[in-house]
Amino acid sequence: MSDTKNRVCPVERAGTLDNKFRRWIQNPGKILGPYIKEGMTVLDFGCGPGFFSIDIAQLVGESGQVIACDLQEGMLQKLRSKIHGTELEKRIILHQCQQTRIGFSGNVDFILAFYMIHEIPNQKTFFSEICALLKPHGQVLIVEPPFHVSKNAFEETIKTALDYGFVAIERPKVLFSKAVILQKL
């Protein structure tokens, strides 16, 4: 598992994950708006510095909840600093996962895995765990970068998900990305 550390975006590069240029190219509200509704519980897996987490918290509203999950405490600390003293602090739960499992119990309506599935050493374990977390008919949006993930590798990820109780229901267009919406059967 030592090579996994090298594949995870380091905290020192968090600024490349959360900036105005990226927001212009990959607007979280536009990408997630069709899928996330008020009152939902959403897991932002691999949340990094919270680029999507904050917009998700606004989409779910006061009655919803976001579990912002990341492997690195430094990324969670960046998000913690952003939401400290705001109304979003009540809606966003910060959770540090482990290298081999999410380690969160509960049920969620939607899971976002943006530009990070390629960092997971065992996708079978991941899909098994998220299937258990999702409510019936819950959805997962997987988005992967084309410069790290080939078309074949992305299709292999989808095939693995199908083996664990998911069906691919949509291939949304996300600029500079490969994307799929999976639904739990």
N, C-alpha and C positions, 0 to 999 in steps of 0.2 A: 504494500500500500504506500510505500514511500514515494512512488512516482505520482500519486494522487496529489500530494502537496504541491508538486511542481505544476500541476494542471489547474489549480484553483487560483483565481485572480487575487493577487496579494492586496492587502489593505492599502499599501502605499499607492496603488493605482486606482483607488476608489473614485478619484476625480474624473477618470475617463468613463466611469459608469453613470455618473450623475452630473450632467452639465446642460447648459442651454442648447447647445448644438444637438445633442442626442435627443432632448425633449422635442426639438423641432422635427427631427427625422422620425423618431419613434414616440409619438405622443401617447402617454399612458392612458389618458381618458378616451382617446379615439380607439386605441387597441382593445381596451378592456370594457368600455361602455356597453357594447352589445351583450356581454356575458354576465357582468356583475351588477346586481340589483340591491336596493336598500334592504337591510335586514339580514343579508347573507353573512356567513362566516367563511372567510377566505384565507387560505394558506399561501403566503408568498414565499415559496421555497427557493433558497439561494438569493435572499433579498438584497444582499450587498448593503450599500449605504442607504437603501430605501427609495430608490428611484421610482419604483412602482408602488411601494407600500403606502406612501402618503396619498396618492391618487386613489388607491383602493379604499383607504379609510374614508375618503370623501364620498366615493360611490356607495359604500355600504351604509353610510349615514350613522346617526346616533344609535340606532337599534342593531347595527351590525358590528362585526369584529374582524380584525386582521391579525393573523399569526405571522409575524415576520420572522422567518427562520433562516439562520445562516450558520455555517461551520465556524466562522471566525468571530471571536468576541470583538475584535477591532471594528468590523463592519457593523455589528449591532450597536456598538458604542457611537458610531457616526450617526446612525438613525436615532438613537436615544437622545443625542444632543439636538437634533433637528426638531424633535417633537416635545422636548422638555418644556413644560409650562404652557402647552397648547391644549386645546380640546381633543386633539388627536391622541394625546397620551393615554386617554381612557379607552380608546378603540383599538390601539395597536399593542399586542402582546409580543414581547421580544423573546425568542426561543433559540438557544444555541443547540444545534443538532450535533451528532457525532459523525465521524467519518463514514461509518458503516450503517447508520440508521438515523431516522428522523427523531425518534424518541418522544413523540408528542401523542397524547391520547385525547380523543374527542372526535367529533364529527364535523366535517366541513362541507360546504356546498360547492366550492370551487378551489382549484389549485392552479397557481401560476408557477411555471418552471421556465424562466426566460434566460436563454444563453447559459445554461448550466448542466443540462443532462449529460453532455459530453464529459463533464468533470466527475461523474459518478462511476466508481469502479465496478459496481455490480447493479446493473439496471434491473435485473430480475427481482432482487431484494427490494429495490426502490418501488417498482410497480406493485409488488405484493403489499408493501406497507401503505402506499397511498390509496390502494383499492380498499383497504380496511378503514382508512380515515374518511373516505368520501361517503356521503349519504347516498342512498339509492338514486340513480340517474344524475349524480354529481358529475361535474365536468373538470377537465384538466386542459389548460392551454400550454402546449410545449412549443417553444420557439428556440431555434438553434441558428448560430451564425454560419453562413456558407463558407467562410474562410477557415473554420475549424472542423466542420462536419460535412462530409461528402453526401451526395444524394443517396448513395447506397447505405451509408451508415445511418442516415435519418430514417430511411425505410426500414432498416433493421430494428431501430428503436421502436417504431410503430408496431412492427410485427411482434416484438417482445411484449408491448403493452396489450396487444390483442390476446396473447396467451394468458394474461392475468386478469381477464374479465372486463376489458374495455372494447369499445367500438369507435372507429374514427368517423366523426359525423361532419367535419368541415375542414377545409384547408384555407384558413383566412390569409389574406395578403398582408404581410408585414414587411416593410422595406428592409432590404439587405438581410433577409432571413428565410428560413424554412419553418413553416408553422403547421400545427394540427390541433384541432379540438377533439379530445377523446371524451367519451361518456361512459360512465360505469353502467354495466348492464343491470 
